[in-house]
Amino acid sequence: MRGIKFYVLLISILITTKSGYGTIYQAETATLYKAVTETKNAGYSGDSYINFDNETGSYLELIVSMASAGEQTVKIRFANGSTNMRPMEIELNEEVITSVNFEPTGGWTIWDTISFTASFNQGINTLKCTSTGSDGGPNIDYFDISGEQGNSYSLNLSVNGPGAIVLNPDQTTFFEAQEVSLTATANIDGKFVGWGGDTTGDQLSITIIMDSDKTITATFEQITVEVPEPDFSMIGYATQSGEGYTTTTGGEGGEIIYINSISQLQSWAASRQNNTTPEIAIIQGYLEAETTAEISIKHGKNISIFGDPNSEGGYAELKNVSIKIWDYDNVIVRNLKMHEVFYPNDDLTIDQCHHVWIDHCEFHSKIGAGIGVDTYDGLLDIKKGSHNVTVSWCYLHDHMKTMLIGHSDNNGSQDANLEVTVYHCWFSNTDGRNPSLRFGYIHYFNNYLENISDYGFAVRNGAHALIENNHFESVDIPIATDKFTGHGFACISGNIYTGSCSENDNQISDPVDCEYWDSNIPYDYTLEEINTVAQSIQLYAGVGVLESVITSSNKISKTQNELKLWPNPATSKLNLEYFMPTKGIISVEIYDINGIKIYSENEIIGSFGLNRYELNLPDITTGYYFIRLITPESISVSKFNIVK
């Protein structure tokens, strides 16, 4: 886990054994907060032991079942290899009953026991141990509790059709009277029909009480998935009136200025300081800076920055060029690809701005071996009280610190004004901040997050988030409200979880404060059905999709037979863009002018929707060649030129 300890909220699993004394409850089966399971220190029993984070408030909560009420003795097996005492507060059924000081044991592999008495209820009890010192608690192996354990029952689940059941707690055996939550989760091509067996109904989520062995079935039906026609018009906070604006218009009606060099971009940015005259800057082609070029646009209003759809690939591209827009109002940024901006600069920063629309842009760096958390900084940061901001149809990928909304933990007075709408955005192959939100307000709907190695959306420092109809695929922690300093409020609905994650991987604690949003969405919007969100976004998010950046609704139609190449002529690399109606394996072949195959690449994985692939060209002579793209559904051929 990359050498650091994560804040983890694990679901308890019923694993108990009899001892000569009572019943042994393994500590790793409890619910954990700011604690992890570990196996590196020898001498533990069971599968592992619990190591608490070194801070006050980390806890363990264990479910204990008793056949009858009465006073029992609790023994805790622990190790404390430090030289300091590790105090913990003990609660039983939400009442504090004692405090326990875990003395040093002389090493982390030297285990000891400590005991206390407690009065248990008949049936289900919750036993909670909370760290009260800054060093956290000791390592805990198990609890040995006297008294006869209550009855337990099995739960057998089955699924008919394209879907799954999310179970909380995620186990197969439960104590008598224990509550169990079941959620029916349809696959992309499925629709939930209803429950059968020992429960009935058609609600997606149900709660059952375990009072006997139970068998429950969830039934789904196959459906045909059709990607809807996208709406590229502006939606969200950027559409709202206020502070002298009826909506966000950018540089509409102003002079159009074409920019095709970094020096021109720098000169134009300087000319915009303290400038309120509407103006449209259209960036053309590919611009790269050897050392990070910092573009500062400040103290003004009324601009649009567009990537030219007539450039190669249908967009403009900036490499190692950082744009910071601050103390600026009425701004539109569209069809711009920005990438590999080195720390401490961000690709695009929006500070102290209002009425901002960022649409159909692509942001990325690199991720993997040799790339540290501070090799690059943020891709898109929205901070310092920026409001009336919409981010739509953007593609953010291959990065560590993706999108930050809210400046810092000590900037609450300013960032409490943050208002941001994020929809139809694609977060792929990233680590965290997708986004991370402090203090403000965000409406986050119809987004697709895939292959996220840490967390998806973190809501913190009293921030409010309405999170609707998003698709989380293989995200380690999809949504968290207590991962960082200060509880955040996450009102969630309609989201789906596929791949290696489920709704149980969320770390959301009460309160969620959904009531706030009942009267605080000031604009109209329509949610896309969750079944098509991933396909829509892969097809229509990012650069190169818009026919025009001046209007809001035109798009380029993507078909499975279309193959775009750039740059053409090429030197050492060639970019391919193509659409696939399903996931599959593709092959690329290069032929010379006489039709002789001179190069091929096979077993390339293609995903549904719009794909882009960078081909390293072989060492071949100047001239014309043909490239042949083979997908499971079609074969496309296109001509290109190589120059040396």
Summary of the structure (lengths in Angstrom):
residues: 644
radius of gyration: 28.2
end to end distance: 45.4
largest distance: 90.6
contacts: 2255
relative contact order: 0.08
helix: 7%
strand: 51%
